[in-house]
Amino acid sequence: MKLLHNRWLRRITTIVALLCVVGAAVVAVLWFKVRKDGEARLTRAVAELDATDPGWRTVDLEAAHNAAVAPPDQNAGEQVLAALSLLTDEYKEFDKESTFRRALELPHLPHPDALSALRAALTSSATAVEKVGGIRRFPGGGFRLTYKEPELVGTSLDKTQEVRSAAGLLDYSAMLLAADDQADESLDRALCLLHLERAVGDESFEISQIVRMAALQVGPRSIECTLAWTSSPSEQKLADVQAELLRLSALSRLKVIFRAARATTYRLTENLESGALDPNAAPAGSLPPDTSWRVSLQRRHWPGQKADALGYFNRMVAVADLPSEQRLDAAIQIQREFDQWMHATAQTPMSRLFRLMPPTSFILTDADTRTIGVLRATATAVAFERFRLKHGRFPTALAELTPDFLTAIPADPYTGRPLLYKKTDDGAVVYSTGRDRTDDGGTKLSAGGEQGTDIGFRLFDPKHRRQPPLPKED
């Protein structure tokens, strides 16, 4: 009986061992099959990208950007840094604590106390103001970029971030000049604000282009103050401002943004697969850390996931070539499909890296479209002011602006139709519908284009400009 028991035990042990060997072989075959299929798809995707968009990797973007950086004597960015180094503590304290901008209600002038504080702060940093006011003499820009390996997200962009501070300084200076009824001098500051985008240039990081768009949107805000507080801007200065606004509105930052996102994410995946980047250092969200054996099993999915992600990024890059009114819908669709793919795909350190992408595709597409809308509305409003200077009145319809003041009426980047115009009791408003694509009458303008609001520019009749300051709130 004991002998029979041992015999069956050996048979069972042998069968279990064989099943384990067969199971391991099946797993190994499936592992290699999944990985090889993914590698083949990835090889095809990379080869196609090399052919259609050469220079797409981070090393190429870095080299191309640094080659385009202007020398110091032509670099608006270096001029910005030099100017900011001259700011006094008095100005910095004012800038930190001030509610000057938030307290404005156009066309009312600022309260004398607020204006006095602004004047004192700018006077204390007069040298800095003068230097940053000269940046238009510097045709180029850019700061040298070095991607920080292996995580890349730690790449220093401190110099780029300083452009925000320069925008604030120029905006304050423009408002003070406008409050003093120096129209052309204030518009000069607005031109400097628009020129700040050259200080950033095509720096291949999403945050860099966000800074660039933010600086571009400060310029129209400054122009709106100028035309609400001054009585006699010159035709030539207005024409210069309008031309620059239209030039900038024809540019899109999206291709730079999405090529950078594609390159940096792909480079992160390479660093993860090579071992240069710790799998548990990848953005983990709410997922638990992975053990080494689990990472080994998951590696079969990595090449295929890289190929899929490249496909989504390639589609986002292509969005930048669409007409502006088609971009948002395309970005939303790609984002939706990407989210579905992320939900269905195996959760691995590789897929966790791709969580860096959402929801930036929609948000950044909307931000670029909104920037274009603001620039076009402002350029059209400036054309209105030029028309008023010549004819003594605002036009009754946008068509009156062509061909003397505009070659064509700029399109609303959200709808593709001409920008909207409405006469008001105290002037006029030129506007875009914003992302809800609904004409809300231009009665409520919003910088963010929220639901129920429009994006645009308010102009005031001369008799309604330079209204007395509102009572100071307690």
C-alpha positions in Angstrom: 0.0 0.0 0.0 2.8 2.4 0.9 4.6 1.6 -2.3 1.4 2.3 -4.3 1.0 5.6 -2.5 4.5 6.7 -3.3 4.0 5.7 -7.0 0.9 7.9 -7.3 2.6 10.7 -5.5 5.5 10.6 -7.9 3.1 10.5 -10.9 1.2 13.5 -9.5 4.4 15.4 -8.9 5.6 14.6 -12.4 2.3 15.7 -13.9 2.4 18.9 -11.9 6.0 19.6 -12.9 5.1 19.0 -16.6 2.1 21.3 -16.3 4.3 24.0 -14.8 6.9 23.5 -17.6 4.2 23.7 -20.2 2.6 26.7 -18.5 5.9 28.5 -18.3 6.6 27.7 -21.9 3.2 29.0 -23.0 3.7 32.2 -20.9 7.1 32.6 -22.4 5.8 32.2 -25.9 3.0 34.6 -25.3 5.3 37.0 -23.7 7.7 37.0 -26.6 4.8 37.1 -29.1 3.2 40.1 -27.5 6.5 41.9 -27.3 7.7 41.1 -30.8 4.4 42.2 -32.3 4.7 45.4 -30.3 8.3 45.9 -31.4 7.3 45.5 -35.0 4.6 48.1 -34.7 6.9 50.4 -32.9 9.6 50.0 -35.5 7.1 50.9 -38.3 5.8 53.9 -36.3 9.3 55.3 -35.6 10.4 54.7 -39.3 7.3 56.6 -40.5 8.0 59.4 -38.1 11.6 59.7 -39.1 10.4 60.0 -42.7 7.6 62.4 -42.2 8.9 64.6 -39.3 12.7 64.3 -39.1 14.2 65.9 -36.1 11.4 64.9 -33.8 13.4 63.5 -30.9 14.4 65.5 -27.8 18.0 65.6 -28.9 17.0 67.1 -32.2 14.6 69.6 -30.7 17.2 70.7 -28.2 19.8 71.1 -30.9 17.4 73.0 -33.2 16.2 75.3 -30.4 19.7 76.1 -29.2 20.9 76.8 -32.7 18.1 79.3 -33.1 18.8 81.2 -29.8 19.8 84.7 -30.7 23.2 86.1 -29.5 23.0 88.3 -26.4 23.2 91.6 -28.3 20.1 90.6 -30.3 18.3 88.6 -27.7 15.1 90.0 -26.2 15.1 87.4 -23.5 18.5 88.4 -22.2 17.4 92.0 -22.2 14.4 91.0 -20.1 16.6 89.2 -17.5 18.9 92.2 -17.4 16.0 94.5 -16.8 14.5 92.4 -14.0 17.8 92.2 -12.2 17.4 96.0 -11.7 14.0 95.8 -9.9 13.9 97.4 -6.5 12.5 95.8 -3.3 9.9 98.6 -3.3 8.6 97.5 -6.7 8.7 93.8 -5.8 6.7 94.5 -2.7 4.1 96.5 -4.6 3.8 93.8 -7.2 3.4 91.1 -4.6 0.7 92.9 -2.6 -1.0 95.0 -5.3 -4.7 94.6 -6.4 -4.3 97.4 -8.9 -5.3 95.4 -12.0 -8.2 93.6 -10.2 -9.7 96.8 -9.0 -10.0 98.4 -12.4 -13.4 99.0 -14.0 -13.0 100.5 -17.5 -13.4 103.2 -18.6 -13.0 104.6 -15.0 -9.5 105.8 -14.2 -7.7 104.2 -11.3 -8.2 105.7 -7.8 -5.6 108.4 -7.1 -4.2 106.5 -4.1 -3.7 103.3 -6.3 -2.2 105.4 -9.1 0.2 107.1 -6.6 1.4 103.8 -5.3 1.9 102.5 -8.8 3.8 105.6 -9.8 6.1 105.4 -6.8 6.8 101.7 -7.4 7.7 102.3 -11.1 9.7 105.4 -10.3 11.8 103.3 -7.9 12.6 100.9 -10.7 12.8 103.5 -13.5 16.1 102.0 -14.9 14.4 98.5 -15.1 11.4 100.0 -16.8 13.5 101.9 -19.3 15.6 98.7 -20.2 12.6 96.4 -20.6 10.9 99.1 -22.7 13.8 98.8 -25.2 13.3 95.1 -26.0 11.9 95.8 -29.5 15.4 96.7 -30.6 16.3 93.0 -30.0 14.8 91.0 -32.9 15.6 87.6 -31.6 15.2 85.7 -28.4 15.2 82.4 -26.6 17.1 80.8 -23.8 19.4 77.8 -24.1 17.7 74.5 -23.3 19.2 71.4 -21.8 16.8 68.5 -21.1 17.5 67.1 -17.7 18.0 63.3 -18.0 16.6 60.9 -17.2 13.3 62.3 -15.9 13.2 65.4 -18.1 10.4 67.0 -16.1 13.1 68.6 -13.9 14.5 70.6 -16.8 15.1 74.2 -15.6 12.8 76.8 -17.1 13.5 79.5 -14.6 14.6 82.1 -17.2 11.4 81.4 -19.3 9.3 81.9 -16.2 10.8 85.4 -15.8 9.0 86.5 -18.9 5.8 86.6 -16.8 7.4 89.1 -14.5 8.5 91.3 -17.4 4.9 91.2 -18.8 3.6 92.5 -15.4 6.2 95.3 -15.4 5.4 96.4 -18.9 1.7 96.2 -18.2 2.0 98.5 -15.1 4.1 100.9 -17.1 1.5 101.0 -20.0 -1.3 101.6 -17.6 0.5 104.5 -15.8 1.2 106.1 -19.2 -2.4 105.7 -20.3 -3.7 107.1 -17.0 -1.5 110.2 -17.8 -3.1 110.4 -21.2 0.0 109.5 -23.1 -1.6 107.3 -25.7 1.3 106.6 -28.1 3.8 106.0 -25.3 1.3 103.5 -23.7 0.9 101.7 -27.0 4.6 101.5 -27.3 4.6 99.5 -24.1 1.9 97.3 -25.5 4.1 96.6 -28.5 6.8 95.6 -26.1 4.4 93.3 -24.4 3.6 91.6 -27.7 7.4 91.4 -28.5 7.9 89.3 -25.3 6.8 86.2 -27.1 10.1 86.3 -29.0 11.9 86.1 -25.7 10.5 82.6 -25.3 10.4 81.6 -28.9 9.8 77.9 -29.9 11.1 76.5 -26.6 10.1 72.8 -26.7 8.2 72.5 -23.4 4.5 72.9 -22.8 5.0 75.3 -19.9 7.2 77.5 -22.1 4.4 77.9 -24.6 1.9 78.5 -21.9 4.1 81.4 -20.7 4.3 82.6 -24.3 0.5 82.6 -24.7 0.0 84.3 -21.3 2.4 87.2 -22.4 0.5 87.5 -25.7 -2.8 88.0 -23.8 -1.5 90.7 -21.6 -0.9 93.0 -24.6 -4.5 93.2 -25.7 -5.5 93.9 -22.1 -3.1 96.7 -22.0 -4.4 98.1 -25.3 -7.9 98.0 -24.0 -6.9 100.2 -21.0 -5.0 102.6 -23.3 -8.1 103.2 -25.6 -10.3 103.6 -22.5 -8.2 106.2 -20.8 -6.6 108.2 -23.7 -8.1 110.6 -26.2 -5.7 111.0 -29.1 -3.7 108.0 -30.2 -2.0 108.5 -33.5 -3.0 106.8 -36.7 0.6 105.5 -37.3 0.9 104.0 -33.8 -2.4 102.3 -34.1 -1.5 100.9 -37.5 1.7 99.5 -36.1 -0.1 97.8 -33.2 -2.8 96.4 -35.5 -0.1 95.0 -37.9 1.7 93.2 -35.0 -1.6 91.8 -33.6 -2.5 90.4 -37.0 1.0 88.9 -37.5 0.8 87.1 -34.1 -2.7 85.9 -34.6 -1.6 84.1 -37.7 0.8 82.0 -35.7 -0.1 78.8 -33.7 1.8 77.5 -30.8 0.2 74.0 -31.0 2.7 72.3 -33.2 5.6 73.3 -30.9 3.6 72.2 -27.9 2.6 68.7 -29.2 5.9 68.0 -30.9 7.6 68.7 -27.5 5.1 66.5 -25.6 5.6 63.7 -28.1 9.4 63.9 -27.9 9.7 64.2 -24.1 7.2 61.4 -23.5 8.9 59.1 -26.0 12.3 59.9 -24.4 10.9 59.0 -21.0 9.8 55.7 -22.3 13.3 55.0 -23.7 14.8 55.9 -20.3 12.3 53.6 -18.5 13.0 50.7 -20.8 16.8 51.1 -20.6 16.7 51.2 -16.8 17.9 54.8 -16.6 14.6 55.7 -15.1 13.3 53.8 -12.1 9.8 52.3 -12.9 8.5 53.5 -9.6 9.7 57.0 -10.4 7.3 57.3 -13.3 4.1 59.2 -12.5 2.2 56.6 -10.6 -1.1 58.3 -9.8 -3.0 56.1 -7.4 -1.3 52.9 -8.6 0.9 50.9 -6.1 4.6 50.6 -6.7 5.6 47.7 -9.0 7.7 44.8 -7.9 10.6 43.8 -10.1 9.0 40.5 -11.2 5.8 42.3 -12.1 7.7 44.9 -14.1 9.5 42.0 -15.9 6.1 40.5 -16.9 4.7 43.9 -18.0 7.6 44.6 -20.3 5.9 42.5 -23.0 3.4 45.4 -23.3 5.9 48.3 -23.5 6.8 48.4 -27.2 3.1 48.2 -28.2 2.1 50.8 -25.8 4.9 53.1 -27.1 3.6 52.6 -30.6 0.0 53.3 -29.6 1.0 56.5 -27.7 3.1 57.7 -30.7 0.1 57.3 -32.9 -2.0 59.5 -30.5 0.7 62.2 -30.3 1.1 62.2 -34.1 -2.6 62.9 -34.4 -2.3 65.8 -31.9 0.6 67.3 -33.9 -1.6 67.1 -37.0 -4.3 69.0 -35.2 -2.1 72.1 -35.5 -2.4 72.0 -39.3 -6.2 72.1 -39.2 -8.2 75.3 -39.6 -8.5 76.9 -36.2 -12.2 76.3 -36.0 -11.7 72.5 -36.5 -8.9 72.0 -33.9 -11.0 71.9 -30.8 -13.3 69.2 -32.0 -10.4 67.2 -33.3 -8.5 67.5 -30.0 -11.6 66.5 -28.0 -12.1 63.4 -30.1 -8.5 62.3 -29.8 -8.6 63.0 -26.1 -11.7 60.8 -25.8 -10.1 57.9 -27.7 -6.9 58.3 -25.7 -8.8 58.1 -22.4 -10.6 54.9 -23.6 -7.3 53.4 -24.6 -5.8 54.3 -21.3 -8.7 52.6 -19.5 -8.4 49.4 -21.6 -4.7 49.1 -21.8 -2.6 47.1 -19.3 -1.6 49.2 -16.3 2.2 49.3 -16.4 4.9 51.8 -15.6 5.0 52.6 -19.3 1.3 53.4 -19.5 1.6 55.5 -16.3 4.0 57.8 -18.2 1.2 58.5 -20.7 -0.9 59.9 -18.0 1.2 63.0 -18.5 -0.8 63.7 -21.6 -4.4 64.1 -20.6 -6.0 66.6 -20.2 -3.4 68.8 -21.9 -4.5 68.1 -25.5 -7.9 69.8 -25.1 -6.7 72.5 -22.6 -3.8 73.6 -24.7 -5.7 73.5 -28.0 -8.4 75.8 -26.4 -5.7 78.1 -24.9 -4.1 78.6 -28.3 -7.5 79.1 -30.0 -8.4 81.6 -27.3 -5.2 83.5 -27.7 -5.8 83.7 -31.5 -9.3 85.0 -30.8 -8.1 87.7 -28.4 -5.5 88.9 -30.8 -7.9 89.0 -33.7 -10.6 90.8 -31.8 -8.0 93.4 -30.5 -6.7 94.0 -34.0 -10.2 94.5 -35.3 -11.0 96.9 -32.4 -7.8 98.9 -33.2 -9.1 99.1 -36.8 -12.3 100.5 -35.4 -10.3 103.2 -33.6 -8.5 104.1 -36.8 -11.8 104.3 -38.6 -13.1 106.6 -35.9 -10.1 108.9 -36.1 -10.7 109.3 -39.9 -14.5 109.5 -39.9 -15.4 110.8 -36.5 -17.6 107.8 -35.7 -17.4 104.0 -35.2 -18.4 102.0 -38.3 -22.0 100.7 -38.4 -20.8 97.3 -39.7 -17.6 95.4 -39.9 -17.7 95.6 -43.7 -16.9 99.3 -43.5 -13.4 98.5 -42.3 -12.4 96.9 -45.6 -10.3 97.6 -47.5 -8.9 100.8 -46.0 -8.3 99.4 -42.5 -8.4 95.6 -42.9 -7.9 93.6 -46.0 -10.5 91.1 -44.7 -12.5 90.8 -41.5 -10.7 88.3 -39.2 -12.5 85.0 -38.6 -13.6 83.8 -35.2 -11.2 81.0 -34.6 -13.9 79.0 -32.9 -16.5 79.1 -35.6 -14.7 80.1 -38.8 -17.2 82.9 -39.4 -16.3 86.6 -39.2 -15.8 88.1 -35.7 -18.9 89.5 -34.1 -19.6 93.2 -33.5 -22.2 95.0 -31.4 -22.9 98.7 -30.7 -23.3 99.5 -27.0 -24.6 102.5 -25.1 -21.1 103.7 -24.5 -19.2 102.4 -27.5 -18.8 99.0 -29.2 -17.6 95.5 -28.6 -15.8 93.2 -31.0 -15.8 89.5 -29.9 -15.5 85.8 -30.5 -18.0 83.3 -29.2 -15.5 81.3 -27.2 -15.4 77.6 -27.0 -19.2 77.2 -26.5 -19.6 78.7 -30.0 -22.7 80.6 -28.8 -23.2 84.3 -29.4 -23.9 85.6 -25.9 -24.2 89.2 -27.2 -20.8 90.4 -26.1 -22.3 91.6 -22.8 -20.1 89.5 -20.6 -16.5 89.1 -21.7 -14.2 86.6 -20.1 -10.5 85.9 -20.5 -11.1 82.2 -20.0 -14.1 81.9 -22.4 -16.3 80.1 -19.9 -19.8 78.9 -20.8 -22.2 81.8 -21.3 -19.4 84.3 -22.0 -17.6 85.7 -25.0 -14.0 86.7 -25.7 -13.3 90.1 -27.0 -12.5 93.8 -26.7 -14.5 96.8 -25.5 -14.2 100.2 -27.1 -15.6 103.3 -25.7 -16.8 106.5 -27.4 -14.5 109.4 -26.7 -17.1 111.1 -24.5 -17.2 108.0 -22.3 -13.4 107.6 -21.9 -11.4 108.7 -18.9 -14.3 108.5 -16.5 -13.6 109.7 -12.9 -12.4 107.0 -10.5 -14.9 105.0 -8.7 -15.2 105.5 -4.9 -12.6 103.6 -3.0 -13.9 100.5 -1.4 -13.4 100.1 2.4 
